[in-house]
């Protein structure tokens, strides 16, 4: 939602100017120990802030210190150990005053001016022009603040805002446990900041004005928290004429004046204006429900891979006496309905959108940046990567935060459903016995200290994001329910009253979500697996966390590992460099050895990419192979890192993708042909709502020399949302792969001769080794790169007919002058292989303005850089 600045004159209607802007620059800060006066004096313009540091707002204290070069980059090497931890220094060390001078003239008549703080961690007092605005200290990281500052503004228009921000209490002992000693969870805040198995502790626990600060000017009535519910009955198709949808709308109106106000609340949609007469008593805040509106032939919103992400812009207005617009809000939303049902075959929940069941392919998301340095551009890039992996859901993990509207904007745009956890985790909140925790399970089960604050914060955050069509599910917590006196109000009161349209599951691996007939925690396995495991081992039917490794390539590691620590881990001796351990390395163990023991760090990362690709393709394929039989969905733990960790990531912190992303992209295609390594069966999975007719299936083996052993080319079809077994190539595979291994090429082409799915496997010899790859001949690959439009480059890779397969080629977009990778960049595919006599075309999308190079390096292809023509 975004306030608009506008001035219109319409027949019979007078509209006043609306104004809302962000205070995001010009802030100063100082630690509490250096300031000897109170907030009333600091917020007076006469008080000198000479010597104060430029502050980053939105941001944390640590971000400000980093930007002022007072601390080293905690994401590089072991620099984080050089930064004092709040547990040792005491809370005053990271308690800071923040000051902002701004210009805003005192309004005339009934006009009102409001100060809005979208997030402060953890508690604060707020002062303006020598006066304290909050009667009592504000607590809670996830509770927005709004102050009517109309009477506090200076007549001159020069104003000073001062905010003192106190850290969480307790700060938690970062003793190496999940959430440290667990006491961080006594606060209504995020838990990972005391450390986890994928991150080191944030030394200031992310203290600061971490989210946006706004000044807003309205008329006599303030319009806030508009709400849109869309009902889409029946089973819909993404295409064609649609039956009507129902729009149920409401909004809150606040009358801060001492006189009664009458007027009209209205919104506009599809060329229609829906109105409701309203009377507001002095000082009242009132929720106003609008008449139900029937939207004819709606343009529906669909998850990625199933249909378009159509969005509507709806403008709410309040018109005093039916004439003067005192305030307005804009909502961008989608028309869709989320449904759930219990699948008795899988014994798990099944999710539907607009009446169509969706096989969930998801990724677990922690947070965009561990130091809360958020941006629209980064959100957009990260969510796009998830779309490009052919995923359709992101789960926001409960040890972090309820994600920002800008994150949901990106999910709305790219079609990613969102499962949003509230702020609980079994690790801190008492599910398990844990010697790292300072208090017993019974005590931890009662966290946080202030249950009422938790509920107020939950209600507020629900209002903030509930209009986003991507928001599909609420979850009580990660691997544990909230305490009963939090759970029941959430489930029975807050969500039904403020939302009521999404599935609420009490915790992330609940039996309500997925019946646990295997024992254990109800999720996993974690870490590297034999790819066969994903095909033959039945795991939890809606698996909320299942995942593997994720080390990036050599260029990725160079960004945060010092040169002296670029020492690759030794499997046999278990030797791992201290920096690798600090950055939470998960071992690849024996899984690199079939490619030949790594010779150096570059060779290690190259072979790791082969394992990365194979792991995540096999994971997606194994689950998809038993769609609606064993499984209704899976969510990978995890797809991204908010810190420079060495595990569970499809792209690194700097937004550089590794082979995990492209292996998962291949295995998760909407219509996908795949090879079952357990029985040799070539299988097609169709995740779409339509029959896939007249698909040409081509099956070929390629020997290490490049010889083509053609198997078959046949027409076939696949029913909607189903899996079809076609033929087994087991006997031929065993014959061809026996001595050196073999390549298997599977391709689907539609009736227009367009490639629907192109899947290329490398299969080991009978001993399980990739002996043929180790002895493979060189392929002289031809590379051509051409600009095909603004921000788009087409790369063509061509392999001569007398060559062997040009295997596993990484394409990279480079700045021609710096010879450095441009990030982020979006590749239509990568880590691709080109068969003898074949070619591959890859489209690269970017927003770089300088000269470009395309770099290509492969398993048996010499590195090359070519200019973009």
GUZA-186806 format. One record per residue (C-alpha): x, y, z; residue in one letter. Coordinates in pm, whole numbers, plus 50000, padded with zeros to 5 digits. Layout:
XYZA ...
This chain:
500005000050000X 501335033849907X 499985068349966X 499615089349655X 500435125749602X 497815141849384X 495575172049333X 492385168449134X 489355189949065X 486315170048964X 482735180948900X 480965182649236X 484045169949416X 486955188349579X 490105168549647X 492865180549879X 496525172249829X 497745140549997X 501355136550101X 503445107850233X 507195105250223X 509945084750378X 512595097650619X 515465076850484X 518455100250475X 520145126850685X 519915107651014X 522585110751282X 523265087951578X 525285085251897X 525685058352165X 523805064752486X 527055066652683X 528135097352489X 524905116552544X 524355132652884X 520965149252828X 517415136552790X 515205132752484X 513395165452538X 516675184252501X 518085162852221X 514945167852013X 515205205552041X 516825221451737X 519135241551965X 520915209952081X 524185204451894X 524745170651728X 528275179451627X 530415148051619X 527475124151581X 527815096551321X 525815096050998X 523215069151062X 521675043450828X 517875043950861X 516265020350789X 519084999950934X 520744986051242X 523434999651468X 525884974751320X 524994986150968X 525715022151069X 529035012351229X 529984992550918X 529065021050685X 531215044450897X 534115019450889X 534015014951265X 533824976951233X 535004952450965X 532604934450732X 531144906450948X 530354886150638X 534014882750535X 536344856350676X 536204856351054X 535744893951087X 532644888051291X 534884876651576X 536484911251582X 533194928451662X 532214931052032X 529194909852119X 526394926052317X 526354896852559X 529874906652667X 529674944452637X 526254949452792X 523204964952628X 524345001152661X 527114994752409X 524494991152132X 521865014852277X 521795044952043X 520125078351994X 518925085551638X 518135121251529X 516555134251210X 515875170651119X 513065174750868X 510845201750724X 507085199650767X 504905230050829X 502165228951089X 498895222250907X 495935245250875X 492345238250975X 491525201351021X 494575187950838X 496585161851027X 500235150751017X 501315115951124X 504625099751207X 504815062551125X 507595038451226X 507225004551058X 509754986251275X 512074993451569X 514164966751740X 513574963652022X 512164991352242X 512205029052206X 511095063252320X 510195089152058X 510625126952093X 509725155551863X 510595192151911X 511235188952283X 508215166852361X 507885129552418X 505355113752182X 504815079652345X 503305078852694X 505095046252777X 508095029252620X 507275011252298X 508214974152291X 508274948652013X 510224944251691X 507064936151493X 504664962951612X 504204993951401X 503935028251562X 501825057951452X 501805092051621X 499625121751540X 502215149751541X 499905177351420X 500205197851740X 503875189851792X 505175205351472X 507015238551487X 505265268051320X 508505275251132X 508375241250964X 511805230851102X 511455199751316X 513695175051495X 512835138851564X 514865119651824X 514475082451894X 516385062652154X 516535025652066X 517254998952325X 518354963352234X 516394932052317X 516424921052680X 517714894952737X 520234895752453X 521004858652471X 524304840852511X 525684831852166X 527094798952291X 526874780651960X 523414766252006X 520434772151780X 519484806851896X 522394805752140X 521204797852491X 517614803052374X 516814833352588X 516664855652280X 513174840652240X 511984857952557X 511544888252329X 508994892452051X 511754894651794X 513774872651560X 515784843951704X 518584837451454X 520554868051571X 522054847751858X 523454823051603X 522174791751428X 523654762451239X 523754783850922X 524884817351067X 527104833151330X 525514857451580X 524714893151484X 526714912351746X 524164940151804X 521204915951773X 520024939251495X 519244968351725X 517974999051543X 515255016351343X 515334987051106X 512274994450894X 510865024650716X 509875057950876X 507195079450714X 505615113650749X 502065115350621X 499685144750584X 495935138550567X 492695157350605X 490435154550907X 489895116950864X 492715091850825X 492095060650615X 494175030350710X 494454992350690X 492194986850389X 491304950250339X 490374931150025X 489034895450025X 488464878149690X 486174847949657X 486524826949343X 483984798449356X 484244767249144X 487094751948945X 488704777548718X 490954776448416X 493744801548357X 492304809448014X 488964819647872X 485894837348002X 485524836248381X 482464833548601X 482164862748848X 484254866749161X 483124883449483X 485034912749633X 484614918950005X 486274951150116X 486684971150434X 488924998050582X 489575015750911X 488775052450949X 490195074451224X 488735107751328X 491335125551546X 489335157751566X 486915168751838X 483935170851602X 481715144651440X 482575136751078X 480255123650811X 481165112150467X 481595083950218X 484135055750206X 484585044049850X 486835023949623X 487045019949249X 487424987049064X 486774976748704X 485275010848626X 482775008448911X 482655028949232X 481545010949548X 480395034149829X 479425032950195X 478095061950401X 479935066850731X 479505086751052X 482535090351280X 482315102751635X 485095125451770X 488285105951845X 486825073651700X 488575046051506X 486055025251313X 486234995851073X 483835001250785X 482614971850577X 481734978650216X 478894963050013X 479914930449844X 480914937149483X 480544912249198X 483514914048961X 482524900648622X 484974881148408X 487844886548653X 491454884048548X 492684857948794X 496014854948975X 497804821348950X 500974806549098X 504054805248877X 503844778348610X 500064776248611X 498864809348470X 499294846948467X 499864868748776X 497144894148701X 496944922948951X 494324949749015X 494954984649153X 492214995449392X 492045030949528X 490245036549857X 489115071849945X 487245088850226X 485225119150115X 484125142150398X 480505152550334X 480795133150011X 482975160449857X 486435165050003X 488905136149990X 490615136350327X 492775105850267X 493295077050030X 495135044150011X 496055023149712X 495934985149724X 497474963149455X 496014928349482X 495084897449284X 491814878949249X 492264843349365X 491114819249632X 493204794649833X 491654761249926X 492974731150115X 491844695150145X 493134663450308X 494554638650056X 493714604050200X 496194586449970X 499244606450076X 497824615050420X 498754651550386X 497204685050305X 496684693549942X 496604729849831X 494414743649556X 494234777949393X 491004788149221X 489774752349254X 492824736449088X 495164714849296X 498784726049301X 501704702649364X 503854723549597X 507504728249503X 508894752549754X 511934767849914X 512564777850274X 513494814450310X 515244829050613X 515534866150546X 516994886550259X 519874900750462X 520994891150813X 521644927650898X 518214938250764X 519604957750470X 516534953750252X 515884967849907X 513194963949645X 515834953949392X 517274925949606X 513834912749695X 512904912649327X 516074894049225X 515804867649498X 512144860249437X 512764859249062X 515464832949120X 512824812149299X 510444816249006X 513244807148767X 513824774848964X 510254765348872X 509204767349235X 505724778949333X 506044785449708X 508364802349957X 508104794250325X 509244822750550X 510884805550847X 509704813951198X 513054822851352X 513294854251139X 510474879051075X 507134883850909X 508374895250572X 508054930850448X 505414942450197X 508184947149939X 508964909649957X 505294901549905X 505174926049612X 507844905049441X 505994872749521X 502784887749379X 504684897249063X 506404863749007X 503684840249131X 505274825949445X 502804814549709X 503964822850062X 503744802050377X 504414827050658X 505534814851001X 505014834351321X 507974839651557X 508484805751718X 511064778151681X 511254744251845X 514954749851910X 514434780252134X 510844774552243X 511344741652419X 510454712852190X 513644693552263X 516044687552549X 519054709052467X 522164712152686X 523034745052511X 519934761952652X 520064780552983X 516524771253088X 514514739053090X 511824729252841X 508944739353068X 510324774553099X 511194777952731X 507744765352636X 506324797452789X 508494820952578X 508114849652496X 507774868252824X 504954890452700X 502214870152531X 499954900352492X 502684918452298X 503044888252070X 499324888551992X 499224926251933X 502204923051702X 500664893851513X 497414913051460X 499304943551336X 501494924151094X 498514905050955X 496914938350867X 500124949350697X 500384920750444X 496934904450418X 496024919950080X 498794902049893X 497514873849670X 500774855049716X 500134850550089X 498644815550106X 499274800650451X 499874811550808X 501954789351035X 502074791351414X 505794784551435X 508794764851317X 508584729051445X 506504738751747X 503154754551826X 502994787352015X 501904784552379X 498204776652407X 497184811852512X 498854825152195X 497824796851961X 494104797852034X 493634835551992X 495644834051668X 493594805251535X 490134813751669X 490094851851694X 492844871951526X 493134854251191X 489374848251143X 488644884751222X 491484901051031X 491944876750743X 489964844250745X 490874833550392X 494104814250440X 494984780350579X 496404782250930X 498624753051035X 499634752051399X 503304744451328X 505494737251028X 505694699151048X 502354693451214X 500364661451162X 497624684851041X 499914693150750X 501554659550693X 500874627850887X 504114615851046X 504094578250996X 507904576050981X 508764588751329X 511394615651380X 510674652751360X 508454652051054X 510944667750818X 514324660650656X 516564643850559X 519204670950556X 522664670950403X 523994653250101X 522214621449985X 522814594449732X 520534606449447X 518834572449451X 517494581049797X 515154607249661X 513584581449427X 513334550649645X 513064563450004X 509614575450108X 509764605850332X 507084628450483X 504124633750249X 504184671850270X 507784677650364X 508354712450505X 512144708850520X 514284686450303X 517624696850159X 521264693350090X 524564710950019X 525264743349834X 528904754449808X 529394779749530X 532134779549271X 535644793849303X 534604829649218X 531864828249481X 534214816649758X 536744843649676X 534234870349781X 534274861050149X 537084836150215X 540574851450254X 543214838150011X 545134819750283X 541954800950375X 541114789350025X 541954753950131X 539484727850020X 538194703150280X 539764668550297X 537234640550316X 539404611750434X 541254631150707X 538204652750796X 540394683950776X 538374715650724X 539784750950728X 538704772351024X 537004798450803X 535054771450622X 533904757850956X 533024792851074X 530854796950765X 529014764550843X 530404741250579X 528524708350527X 530744680250402X 530454666050052X 532154635350198X 532634606749953X 530314621449691X 533114639849505X 535384609649481X 533554592749191X 534674622448980X 538264618349099X 539694631449423X 539894669849405X 543364682549316X 542974718349439X 540364743549549X 539294751449193X 538874714549114X 536934709749439X 534404736849355X 534044724748996X 533214689449107X 530974702749382X 528804718649113X 528254684648952X 527074671249286X 524964702449348X 523154698749017X 522594661549059X 521364665149419X 518634690249352X 517494676249019X 517134642249186X 515284657549482X 512714674949262X 512334645049033X 512014619649313X 509194638949478X 507474646449146X 507644609749047X 505304601349337X 503074631849306X 499624625449460X 500784590149547X 503374595849821X 503494633849819X 501474665849791X 504514688449813X 508054695249933X 509854726150060X 513634726350030X 515734735050335X 516874759450221X 517174779549900X 519024810950012X 521364824950276X 521194859550434X 524854856050530X 527934841350364X 527224805650470X 528414774750284X 525274753750299X 521744751750171X 521694777949894X 520854779849526X 522764812549496X 525234829049730X 524724859749947X 525974881449658X 523214867149431X 525554845749223X 523804813149129X 525494779549159X 524564746748993X 521964739049263X 519694765249105X 519854750048759X 519574714048876X 516444723349067X 515184743448771X 515534713048546X 513964688448790X 511014711648866X 509924719548511X 506124721948475X 506214694948208X 509294673748259X 510824641948121X 513074622948362X 515014590948420X 514334569248723X 517724555248831X 516124527449039X 514344509548753X 515564527848442X 512094540948360X 511724571748141X 508844591148296X 506974623248217X 505414645148485X 502774670648391X 502164697648653X 499854717748431X 496034718148424X 495854707148060X 496444674747873X 499854676047705X 499124661147363X 501354652247070X 504614653947264X 507524639047075X 509784619847315X 513374614547204X 515694591147396X 519404588947315X 522574576547482X 525944592647405X 529144574147474X 532244592147599X 533624593847247X 530494611947135X 528914582146960X 525114585246943X 523234553847046X 519704562746942X 516964545247141X 513584558347030X 511534587646911X 507824584146977X 504674605347019X 502964604647357X 500584624447577X 500204630847950X 497034637948149X 496794669548363X 498544669548700X 499814634248660X 502844611848610X 503224587848317X 505764559948290X 506864555247927X 509624529147884X 512604514148062X 516154518447933X 517734499248219X 519244470548020X 520704492647749X 522024517048009X 523804489248199X 525374476747878X 526554510847754X 527654524348092X 529464493248214X 533064503548149X 533164541548123X 529734554648208X 527394570747957X 525304601647887X 521524599747857X 519594626547665X 515834629447710X 513894655247515X 510244664847474X 509134685847176X 505594699147123X 503534699646802X 505164733046709X 508574716046739X 509404737647040X 511454721147314X 509304715447623X 511874696547831X 515524688547769X 517174667048035X 520764654948019X 522184629148261X 525694616448321X 525614580948449X 528524562448621X 530194529848527X 529274497248696X 531534505348993X 529754538449056X 532684559448933X 532624585148655X 535694570348493X 534664581648147X 534394617948255X 537874616348404X 539324604548071X 537134625447844X 538504641347529X 538534678747466X 535614695647288X 536294727547091X 533074746047164X 532154776146952X 530634805247143X 528694834547000X 527064862247207X 524654887847061X 522524915147210X 518854908047129X 517334938047305X 517794960247605X 519154939647889X 519144907047691X 521984886847546X 521644854647350X 524514830247383X 524854802547125X 527054772547202X 527874750346903X 529624716546917X 531114701046604X 529874666746497X 533254649946542X 533644661846902X 532674643947220X 529924659047429X 530874694147545X 529994687147906X 528654708948188X 529384744348067X 528934774448293X 527994806748114X 528914839148294X 528174875348210X 531194897848274X 531954934748283X 534304938547986X 536574963848159X 536764949148508X 536584912548395X 534264906748692X 530924889148711X 527854911248689X 525314903448961X 522494895948970X 522034880648626X 519264857348510X 520084828148278X 517424808548092X 519624778348166X 523184771448273X 525654743348340X 524524729848004X 525954702247786X 526044702747405X 525914670147212X 528064664446901X 526584682946606X 524244702146834X 523834737146968X 522264753747272X 520864788847296X 520864806047635X 519224839747703X 520934861647965X 519014890548126X 520744919048310X 520574956348384X 524244964848324X 524984995248107X 528654989948019X 530464967747772X 529894930547818X 531734897847781X 530404862647796X 532634837447968X 532224800047918X 534064772148095X 533224735248097X 534384701048210X 536184693547886X 535984728047728X 538764753747754X 537734786747919X 536844813647668X 535634849647679X 533854865447384X 532504900947342X 528794906347312X 528064917646957X 
